Amino acid sequence: MRHHDMSYKKFKLMKGIFILACAGVLGAIVMALWNCLIPEIFPGAHAVNYWQALGLLLLCRILFGGFRGHHRDWHEKREHWQRWQAMTPEERQAFFKNRANFCRPAPTETKE
């Protein structure tokens, strides 16, 4: 059965099952790696069970990866790169001039 022959709902269901299966396999990999490495490296550390490994995986995803789609990031970077390539040297200079104070606080006027 080809992808374009499947109905949209069936495709979404299969994608969801695939994501859950991948999360399960990743949880097992995290558990195995943790139990093999961490107790040996840190003598006071304990082994983790499967659900704790899934929790660690979720925590790392939240802290370091977020939940956004990575394909959007690639497209946005590509768009920015294309815009940059289309700029003239004068436009690039103006861009840097406008961005120079972006992270600096606005100057405050002092009354004397």
Residue frames as a rotation matrix with the C-alpha (Angstrom) as fourth column:
MET 1
0.586 0.810 0.000 0.00
0.810 -0.586 0.000 0.00
0.000 0.000 -1.000 0.00
ARG 2
-0.351 -0.730 0.587 1.52
0.725 -0.608 -0.322 3.31
0.592 0.312 0.743 -1.06
HIS 3
-0.776 -0.037 -0.630 1.51
0.509 -0.628 -0.589 6.50
-0.373 -0.777 0.506 0.96
HIS 4
-0.862 0.437 -0.257 -0.74
-0.501 -0.812 0.300 8.37
-0.077 0.387 0.919 -1.47
ASP 5
-0.455 0.730 -0.510 -3.27
-0.006 0.570 0.822 5.51
0.890 0.377 -0.255 -1.46
MET 6
-0.557 0.221 -0.800 -3.80
0.817 0.319 -0.481 5.74
0.149 -0.922 -0.358 2.30
SER 7
0.528 0.748 0.403 -6.44
0.548 -0.662 0.510 7.98
0.648 -0.049 -0.760 3.70
TYR 8
-0.033 -0.540 0.841 -5.29
-0.304 -0.796 -0.523 10.99
0.952 -0.273 -0.138 5.69
LYS 9
0.555 0.315 0.770 -6.64
-0.812 0.007 0.583 9.63
0.178 -0.949 0.260 8.98
LYS 10
0.974 -0.220 -0.047 -4.98
0.224 0.967 0.119 6.27
0.019 -0.127 0.992 8.49
PHE 11
0.241 -0.927 0.286 -1.69
0.404 -0.172 -0.899 8.00
0.883 0.332 0.333 7.68
LYS 12
0.049 -0.170 0.984 -1.92
-0.695 -0.714 -0.088 10.09
0.717 -0.680 -0.153 10.88
LEU 13
0.857 0.307 0.415 -2.71
-0.513 0.596 0.619 6.95
-0.057 -0.742 0.667 12.90
MET 14
0.783 -0.615 -0.094 0.26
0.544 0.750 -0.378 5.10
0.302 0.245 0.921 11.44
LYS 15
0.035 -0.774 0.633 2.49
0.033 -0.632 -0.774 8.12
0.999 0.048 0.003 12.08
GLY 16
0.353 0.186 0.917 1.33
-0.850 -0.347 0.397 8.24
0.392 -0.919 0.036 15.71
ILE 17
0.992 -0.001 0.129 2.00
-0.049 0.921 0.386 4.53
-0.119 -0.389 0.914 16.19
PHE 18
0.483 -0.869 0.110 5.44
0.567 0.214 -0.795 4.96
0.667 0.447 0.596 14.62
ILE 19
0.022 -0.447 0.894 6.26
-0.428 -0.813 -0.396 7.89
0.904 -0.374 -0.209 16.93
LEU 20
0.656 0.277 0.702 5.16
-0.754 0.208 0.623 5.90
0.026 -0.938 0.345 20.00
ALA 21
0.935 -0.352 -0.039 7.24
0.348 0.934 -0.082 2.90
0.065 0.063 0.996 18.88
CYS 22
0.199 -0.900 0.388 10.28
0.323 -0.313 -0.893 5.12
0.925 0.303 0.229 18.35
ALA 23
0.181 -0.076 0.981 9.79
-0.775 -0.625 0.094 6.71
0.605 -0.777 -0.172 21.79
GLY 24
0.922 0.208 0.326 9.60
-0.368 0.729 0.577 3.23
-0.117 -0.652 0.749 23.32
VAL 25
0.683 -0.731 -0.013 12.79
0.626 0.593 -0.506 2.10
0.378 0.338 0.862 21.62
LEU 26
0.035 -0.678 0.735 14.57
-0.057 -0.735 -0.675 5.34
0.998 -0.018 -0.064 22.59
GLY 27
0.545 0.237 0.804 13.44
-0.788 -0.184 0.588 4.84
0.287 -0.954 0.087 26.19
ALA 28
0.976 -0.207 0.068 14.97
0.178 0.937 0.302 1.37
-0.126 -0.282 0.951 26.19
ILE 29
0.352 -0.891 0.287 18.21
0.581 -0.033 -0.813 2.74
0.734 0.453 0.506 24.72
VAL 30
0.122 -0.259 0.958 18.38
-0.532 -0.832 -0.157 5.51
0.838 -0.491 -0.239 27.36
MET 31
0.829 0.241 0.505 17.73
-0.559 0.393 0.730 2.95
-0.022 -0.888 0.460 30.10
ALA 32
0.841 -0.541 -0.021 20.44
0.531 0.832 -0.157 0.62
0.102 0.121 0.987 28.81
LEU 33
0.131 -0.825 0.550 22.98
0.332 -0.486 -0.808 3.41
0.934 0.288 0.211 28.41
TRP 34
0.317 0.046 0.947 22.21
-0.724 -0.634 0.273 4.88
0.613 -0.772 -0.168 31.81
ASN 35
0.918 0.138 0.372 22.39
-0.367 0.652 0.663 1.53
-0.151 -0.746 0.649 33.58
CYS 36
0.691 -0.721 0.048 25.67
0.677 0.623 -0.391 0.61
0.252 0.303 0.919 31.86
LEU 37
-0.030 -0.786 0.617 27.45
0.485 -0.551 -0.679 3.95
0.874 0.279 0.398 32.21
ILE 38
0.253 0.164 0.953 26.20
-0.425 -0.867 0.262 6.14
0.869 -0.471 -0.150 35.03
PRO 39
0.983 0.097 0.156 26.52
-0.181 0.350 0.919 3.71
0.035 -0.932 0.362 38.01
GLU 40
0.505 -0.863 0.002 30.09
0.857 0.502 -0.114 2.95
0.097 0.059 0.993 36.87
ILE 41
-0.138 -0.555 0.820 31.05
0.455 -0.771 -0.445 6.62
0.880 0.312 0.359 36.42
PHE 42
-0.283 0.163 0.945 29.25
-0.718 -0.689 -0.096 7.92
0.636 -0.706 0.312 39.53
PRO 43
-0.842 -0.185 -0.507 29.41
0.066 0.897 -0.437 5.26
0.536 -0.401 -0.743 42.28
GLY 44
-0.842 0.538 -0.035 26.44
-0.022 -0.100 -0.995 6.67
-0.539 -0.837 0.096 44.24
ALA 45
-0.422 0.706 -0.569 24.09
-0.904 -0.372 0.209 6.69
-0.064 0.603 0.795 41.25
HIS 46
-0.289 0.445 0.848 21.38
-0.164 0.849 -0.502 4.07
-0.943 -0.284 -0.172 40.91
ALA 47
-0.934 0.077 0.350 20.08
0.351 0.385 0.854 2.22
-0.069 0.920 -0.386 37.90
VAL 48
-0.544 0.794 -0.272 16.83
-0.715 -0.608 -0.345 3.48
-0.439 0.007 0.899 36.36
ASN 49
-0.312 0.529 0.789 13.80
0.417 0.823 -0.386 1.51
-0.853 0.209 -0.478 35.22
TYR 50
-0.495 0.122 0.860 12.06
0.868 0.020 0.497 1.88
0.043 0.992 -0.116 31.86
TRP 51
0.547 0.814 0.198 9.58
0.791 -0.579 0.197 4.57
0.275 0.049 -0.960 32.97
GLN 52
0.557 -0.453 -0.696 12.31
0.271 -0.693 0.668 6.65
-0.785 -0.561 -0.263 34.60
ALA 53
-0.560 -0.763 0.322 14.31
0.530 -0.031 0.847 6.41
-0.637 0.645 0.422 31.37
LEU 54
-0.097 0.609 0.787 11.28
0.925 -0.237 0.298 7.67
0.368 0.757 -0.540 29.41
GLY 55
0.823 0.383 -0.420 11.00
0.541 -0.754 0.372 10.51
-0.174 -0.533 -0.828 31.92
LEU 56
0.014 -0.911 -0.412 14.66
0.301 -0.389 0.871 11.38
-0.953 -0.136 0.269 31.41
LEU 57
-0.599 -0.186 0.779 14.16
0.787 0.045 0.616 11.32
-0.149 0.982 0.119 27.65
LEU 58
0.389 0.834 0.392 11.15
0.835 -0.499 0.231 13.64
0.388 0.237 -0.891 27.94
LEU 59
0.712 -0.178 -0.679 12.99
0.395 -0.698 0.597 15.97
-0.580 -0.693 -0.427 30.32
CYS 60
-0.389 -0.921 -0.025 15.97
0.422 -0.202 0.884 16.23
-0.819 0.334 0.468 27.97
ARG 61
-0.368 0.342 0.865 13.64
0.906 -0.078 0.416 16.87
0.210 0.936 -0.281 25.06
ILE 62
0.735 0.674 -0.071 11.94
0.665 -0.698 0.266 19.69
0.130 -0.243 -0.961 26.95
LEU 63
0.587 -0.538 -0.604 15.18
0.230 -0.605 0.762 21.26
-0.776 -0.587 -0.232 28.20
PHE 64
-0.373 -0.915 -0.153 17.36
0.002 -0.165 0.986 20.86
-0.928 0.368 0.063 25.13
GLY 65
-0.848 -0.033 0.530 15.19
0.490 0.333 0.805 20.06
-0.203 0.942 -0.266 22.12
GLY 66
-0.605 0.718 -0.344 11.81
-0.630 -0.696 -0.344 21.64
-0.486 0.008 0.874 22.54
PHE 67
-0.247 0.613 0.750 8.76
0.379 0.774 -0.508 20.32
-0.892 0.158 -0.424 20.71
ARG 68
0.342 0.346 -0.874 8.94
-0.621 -0.615 -0.486 22.24
-0.706 0.709 0.005 17.49
GLY 69
0.869 -0.017 0.495 9.36
0.348 0.732 -0.585 20.61
-0.353 0.681 0.642 14.12
HIS 70
-0.013 -0.978 -0.207 12.91
0.291 -0.202 0.935 20.69
-0.957 -0.048 0.287 12.88
HIS 71
-0.186 -0.047 0.981 11.90
0.978 0.091 0.190 21.05
-0.099 0.995 0.029 9.25
ARG 72
0.841 0.507 0.186 10.62
0.519 -0.855 -0.016 24.55
0.150 0.110 -0.982 9.94
ASP 73
0.578 -0.701 -0.419 13.96
0.020 -0.501 0.865 25.58
-0.816 -0.508 -0.275 11.37
TRP 74
-0.327 -0.732 0.598 15.74
0.631 0.302 0.715 24.40
-0.704 0.611 0.363 8.24
HIS 75
0.147 0.468 0.871 13.35
0.959 -0.284 -0.010 26.31
0.243 0.837 -0.490 5.98
GLU 76
0.955 0.201 -0.219 13.64
0.265 -0.909 0.322 29.48
-0.134 -0.366 -0.921 8.07
LYS 77
0.201 -0.959 -0.198 17.44
0.123 -0.176 0.977 29.30
-0.972 -0.220 0.083 8.01
ARG 78
-0.341 -0.288 0.895 17.35
0.874 0.252 0.415 28.77
-0.345 0.924 0.166 4.27
GLU 79
0.594 0.637 0.491 15.08
0.757 -0.650 -0.072 31.79
0.273 0.414 -0.868 3.80
HIS 80
0.838 -0.339 -0.427 17.38
0.020 -0.764 0.645 33.96
-0.545 -0.550 -0.633 5.92
TRP 81
-0.159 -0.952 0.260 20.40
0.375 0.186 0.908 32.75
-0.914 0.242 0.327 3.98
GLN 82
-0.109 0.183 0.977 18.71
0.994 0.000 0.111 33.51
0.020 0.983 -0.182 0.66
ARG 83
0.894 0.443 0.073 17.76
0.436 -0.895 0.094 36.99
0.107 -0.052 -0.993 1.86
TRP 84
0.515 -0.786 -0.341 21.33
0.012 -0.391 0.920 37.56
-0.857 -0.478 -0.192 3.04
GLN 85
-0.331 -0.666 0.669 22.73
0.675 0.328 0.661 36.45
-0.660 0.670 0.341 -0.29
ALA 86
0.210 0.516 0.830 20.39
0.947 -0.318 -0.042 38.81
0.243 0.795 -0.556 -2.15
MET 87
0.818 0.097 -0.567 21.54
0.353 -0.863 0.362 41.86
-0.454 -0.496 -0.740 -0.12
THR 88
0.605 -0.658 0.449 23.94
0.189 -0.428 -0.884 44.36
0.774 0.619 -0.134 -1.56
PRO 89
-0.335 -0.798 -0.501 27.02
0.772 0.072 -0.631 45.30
0.540 -0.598 0.592 0.50
GLU 90
-0.750 0.110 0.652 25.32
-0.286 -0.943 -0.170 48.58
0.596 -0.314 0.739 1.42
GLU 91
0.343 0.939 0.036 22.21
-0.527 0.160 0.835 46.75
0.778 -0.305 0.549 2.66
ARG 92
0.384 -0.284 -0.879 24.38
0.609 0.793 0.010 44.42
0.694 -0.539 0.477 4.74
GLN 93
-0.726 -0.683 0.073 26.18
0.440 -0.544 -0.714 47.37
0.528 -0.487 0.696 6.27
ALA 94
-0.401 0.678 0.616 22.84
-0.646 -0.686 0.335 49.01
0.650 -0.263 0.713 7.10
PHE 95
0.538 0.586 -0.606 21.64
-0.042 0.736 0.675 45.73
0.842 -0.338 0.421 8.61
PHE 96
-0.073 -0.661 -0.747 24.65
0.834 0.370 -0.409 45.56
0.547 -0.653 0.524 10.94
LYS 97
-0.839 -0.220 0.498 24.26
0.010 -0.921 -0.391 49.23
0.544 -0.323 0.775 11.83
ASN 98
0.006 0.944 0.330 20.61
-0.666 -0.243 0.706 48.70
0.746 -0.224 0.627 12.80
ARG 99
0.680 0.260 -0.686 21.44
0.166 0.856 0.490 45.54
0.714 -0.447 0.539 14.80
ALA 100
-0.327 -0.942 0.071 24.40
0.133 -0.120 -0.984 47.06
0.936 -0.312 0.164 16.67
ASN 101
-0.743 0.064 0.667 22.30
-0.610 -0.474 -0.634 48.23
0.275 -0.878 0.391 19.61
PHE 102
0.007 0.836 -0.549 19.88
-0.348 0.517 0.782 45.30
0.938 0.185 0.294 19.61
CYS 103
0.270 0.058 -0.961 21.11
0.658 0.718 0.228 43.78
0.703 -0.694 0.156 22.86
ARG 104
-0.811 -0.578 -0.089 22.18
0.480 -0.572 -0.665 46.99
0.334 -0.582 0.742 24.50
PRO 105
-0.063 0.813 -0.579 19.82
0.892 -0.214 -0.398 48.91
-0.448 -0.542 -0.711 26.77
ALA 106
0.404 0.294 0.866 18.32
0.702 -0.707 -0.087 52.04
0.587 0.643 -0.492 25.36
PRO 107
-0.720 -0.692 0.052 20.17
0.511 -0.581 -0.633 55.16
0.468 -0.430 0.772 26.47
THR 108
0.293 0.798 -0.527 18.36
0.956 -0.230 0.183 56.97
0.025 -0.557 -0.830 29.22
GLU 109
0.086 -0.200 0.976 18.15
0.279 -0.936 -0.216 60.71
0.956 0.291 -0.025 29.21
THR 110
-0.225 -0.236 -0.945 19.54
0.973 -0.003 -0.231 62.27
0.052 -0.972 0.230 32.34
LYS 111
0.720 0.485 0.497 18.20
0.413 -0.874 0.254 65.51
0.558 0.022 -0.830 33.73
GLU 112
-0.325 -0.900 -0.290 20.84
0.860 -0.153 -0.487 67.92
0.394 -0.407 0.824 34.91
